[in-house]
Amino acid sequence: MTGPRPPAWARWAVRLGVRGETRDLVEGDLEERFAAEVARGIGPAEARRRYGRRALASVGAVWRGVWDERGRGGAMPGWGEVKRMVRTLGRRPGYTAAVTVTLGLALGAAAAVFSVVDGVLLRPLALPRPHELVTVWMTQDGEPTNLSGPNGLDLRDGVGAFEELVLYSRGSVLLEAGEGPVRQMPAVQLTDGVFATLGLAPAVGRDLSPADLAEGAPPVALLSHGLWTETFGGDPGVVGRSVMVDGRSTEIVGIVPEGVAVPLAPDARVWVPFRNEGAFRARDLIWLGGLARLAPGVDVGVARAEAESVWEGLRDAHPDVILDAGVTVLPLQAYLVDDIRSALWLLLAATGLLLAMACVSVGGLYLARGRARGAELALRASMGAARRRIVAELVGEGLLLTGAAAALGAGVATALVWGMRAFGPADLPRLDGVAVDGRVLGVGAVVALAVGLVTAGIPAVRAVAAAPAARLVHGGRGAVGGRGEGRRRFTTVGVQVALATVLLAGAAVLGRSFLTLVQVDPGYRIDGIVTAELEISPEVYGDAEARRDLYRRIQARVAAEPGVEEAGWALIRPLDDSRINYEVAVDGQPVGAPGEAPSADLQLASGAYYRALEIRLLQGRLFEDRDIGGPPVALVTESLARDLWGDVPAVGRRIGWVVDRADEPRWHEVVGVVADVKQQSLQAETHGTLILDFLQRPQGGATLTVRTSGDPAALTRLLRDEIPRMGPGIPEPDVSTLRAARSADVAPQRFLVLLLGLFSGVAVTLAAVGTYATLAYATARRRVEMGVRLAVGADPARLRSEVVRQGMVPVVAGLALGLVGALGAAGAVRGLLFEVPARDPLSLGLTAALLGAVGLAACLIPAARAARTDPVRSLREG
């Protein structure tokens, strides 16, 4: 440049104060105006003064323009910037709501399931040194089963790795306190040392002692904390007083601490000692559980090895009783949750897939939002805003949205946990202690932060990665975008569809399994059946004749009610997991050697019981009144008759059940054969069963089974009201319906299917919305092209099919990838299925058809809009 030159200090001010392309623009503008003024005759001094003034003003203007971006020079956004981010998000309510709801639902589902996994599987038991608590079991065919009293006591005395071992059995007792009515209470019988085993001290009083188990010792009992407060108002003076337990005056010697129960009998309200009576002394009668505390520093494996060594000695000493059984020692917590562990991990994996889908969906929204703001971001960058500052602002917006989603998720998680506790299976261990507490919220906050950083960070970096000039070109209205952008959008759709396919396929196969289970024919009637479980006082009804008379009077009273079609007694009601199994002998054949003799489940029932349930009679007859007082008679089920006699008719033959091999079998004449039924559970295999006449040998506890054509609820009230009035020492029975029992039997499977179905529904919705949004966005960006094509005569139907084809490509690719993933993940659900293969073709086909239809529907709407594009309007707006 010839002639006067601008002042050097002003040029340096611009160079230091303005960056990048903006500096070049400012310098060029200043120099052009300086040259023009000199040419018009303005003196050099005045021109330099004006240049300096304009240079300072330009630097100030640029700095004022980027002041908000710089956050007063700091690296992190200030409070003012946070308020601006909130205002920015508030101007896009649809976008803000979509991100918040999508992430909130996924985070809430994940937090709810994690709270269950944490509360049931991960948290230690609320007992001192819970890692030292183990269960001790006999094993048959590799499966844990009960111990007998003598075997359990021998293990307690012989295994040095056990600091304490207590034997227990669940049951019920009749409790009468003061002037109150007789109540049937869940109870547990125990050996001494239960508090030492649990590592606790009684709330009031003392523990059970060895003297309490001695023959002839006065009866004593411990009460649960809840029963103590409800019945005695928490009065410590109750210790030493007496109540009636099973008709016997029993001294209360202690109170169990609040919130504590024998882990394998959590509902027990009365704790009583075993007596050294026949059942407890019989080595071949297996009916007890074992709970032990390991000595300090002893590993479970060491205790198991020592128990196996002691067991070998017992097998040598009692070969006719121990047979081929083994023994095992298992950590208590692992044993408690063994049945539900795989289902809960499956649910957690499902919520992980759902959360991944939500992240992909939200990441796509962030990318689209960044693309729409391309011109704005380019302008700010050209004015000198640092890229890291823009990235920080975009990530900050994402974290604000994630914070709102986390708050929504906390509410969703709380509601889901409430629903799980209210409607989950009653036998799910430790479910009552599950809550969305600080630990769950802390883990959820960490997950939410990670989700926010990943889902917002990657799109933010991409949004500022291109040069400002390129963003100015592609960020405007009507731009078509790059090919890479289109690939990213459609890859997002494919990933969402693939994840939804895996989740929906798992839910579908579990749903098929559940439907198969509930359609199982149990072999008896379900509808219109009411059951009343009853325990009667052994003191008042101590002999068989008194019990028989009471049961016949109750049966006659109930049968006389309008609508009652039949009523009969049985020892064990249907769908009760109680099981009594004995070896059996056939008349004319030697009793089999130990381990080789046939065995059968034992049931006691009346003939009316089979008529009430409409169980099929295949041969002979049912029990009749003429059998009372006559020779012992029996029924056998079809499978037991086939196993024992093959095709030869069973009626008229004699069968015996073996109690003690030293004694003669207890022979009964078979008078009929009945069909096999699902006794313990709809899922359990059918066992051959020997049925004895209940009225020939009436027990102290039984279940009245009633078939009614009327309202089961009305009959339920009548049974609860009338049965206690039939005589002294009769509590209110536990009344239910067989439909409710079936519902409870399938509750774990229903719980899992409902949750997976809910998550799958959300996943399918996310996939549909993602497909629709992506294709709608891509179609909208091509509106100029489509307007031109329609203006020159393109066929709208062809245009519509092209858009559908474009959208279905990632859907089909995602389906293929998801089906491969579902086949690979089939092993995770195999153990939860009932008579349905893990790789069920029908379930996979239904999954593919449903997601394909959803994807097609999501594509049709943008395709229809594309075919209706107004050429004139699109060209004007483009």
Sequence and secondary structure as in RCSB ss.txt:
>XXXX:A:sequence
MTGPRPPAWARWAVRLGVRGETRDLVEGDLEERFAAEVARGIGPAEARRRYGRRALASVGAVWRGVWDERGRGGA
MPGWGEVKRMVRTLGRRPGYTAAVTVTLGLALGAAAAVFSVVDGVLLRPLALPRPHELVTVWMTQDGEPTNLSGP
NGLDLRDGVGAFEELVLYSRGSVLLEAGEGPVRQMPAVQLTDGVFATLGLAPAVGRDLSPADLAEGAPPVALLSH
GLWTETFGGDPGVVGRSVMVDGRSTEIVGIVPEGVAVPLAPDARVWVPFRNEGAFRARDLIWLGGLARLAPGVDV
GVARAEAESVWEGLRDAHPDVILDAGVTVLPLQAYLVDDIRSALWLLLAATGLLLAMACVSVGGLYLARGRARGA
ELALRASMGAARRRIVAELVGEGLLLTGAAAALGAGVATALVWGMRAFGPADLPRLDGVAVDGRVLGVGAVVALA
VGLVTAGIPAVRAVAAAPAARLVHGGRGAVGGRGEGRRRFTTVGVQVALATVLLAGAAVLGRSFLTLVQVDPGYR
IDGIVTAELEISPEVYGDAEARRDLYRRIQARVAAEPGVEEAGWALIRPLDDSRINYEVAVDGQPVGAPGEAPSA
DLQLASGAYYRALEIRLLQGRLFEDRDIGGPPVALVTESLARDLWGDVPAVGRRIGWVVDRADEPRWHEVVGVVA
DVKQQSLQAETHGTLILDFLQRPQGGATLTVRTSGDPAALTRLLRDEIPRMGPGIPEPDVSTLRAARSADVAPQR
FLVLLLGLFSGVAVTLAAVGTYATLAYATARRRVEMGVRLAVGADPARLRSEVVRQGMVPVVAGLALGLVGALGA
AGAVRGLLFEVPARDPLSLGLTAALLGAVGLAACLIPAARAARTDPVRSLREG
>XXXX:A:secstr
  S    HHHHHHHHHHS HHHHHHHHHHHHHHHHHHHHTT  HHHHHHHHHHHHHHHHHHHHHHHHHHHTTT S
S  HHHHHHHHHHHHT HHHHHHHHHHHHHHHHHHHHHHHHHIIIIIS  SSSSGGGEEEEEEEETTEEE B HH
HHHHHHHH TTEEEEEEEEEEEEEEE TTS  EEEEEEEE S HHHHHT   SEE    GGGGSTT   EEEE H
HHHHHHHTT GGGTT EEEETTEEEEEEEE  TT   TTSTT  EEEE  SSHHHH TT   BEEEEEE TT  H
HHHHHHHHHHHHHHHHH HHHHTT EEEEEEHHHHHTHHHHHHHHHHHHHHHHHHHHHHHHHHHHHHHHHHHTHH
HHHHHHHTT  HHHHHHHHHHHHHHHHHHHHHHHHHHHHHHHHHHHHHS TTSTTGGG    HHHHHHHHHHHHH
HHHHHHHHHHHHHTTS HHHHHHHTSTT    HHHHHHHHHHHHHHHHHHHHHHHHHHHHHHHHHHHHT   SS 
 TTEEEEEEE  TTTT SHHHHHHHHHHHHHHHHTSTTEEEEEEESS TT     EEEEEETTS    TTTS EE
EEEEE HHHHHHHT  EEEE    GGGTTSS EEEEEHHHHHHHHTTS  TT EEEEES TTS  EEEEEEEEE 
    S SSS    EEEEETTTS  SEEEEEEEESS HHHHHHHHHHHGGGGSTT    EEEEHHHHHHHHTHHHH
HHHHHHHHHHHHHHHHHHHHHHHHHHHHHHHTHHHHHHHHHTT  HHHHHHHHHHHHHHHHHHHHHHHHHHHHHT
THHHHTT SSS TT HHHHHHHHHHHHHHHHHHHHHHHHHHHT  HHHHHHH 
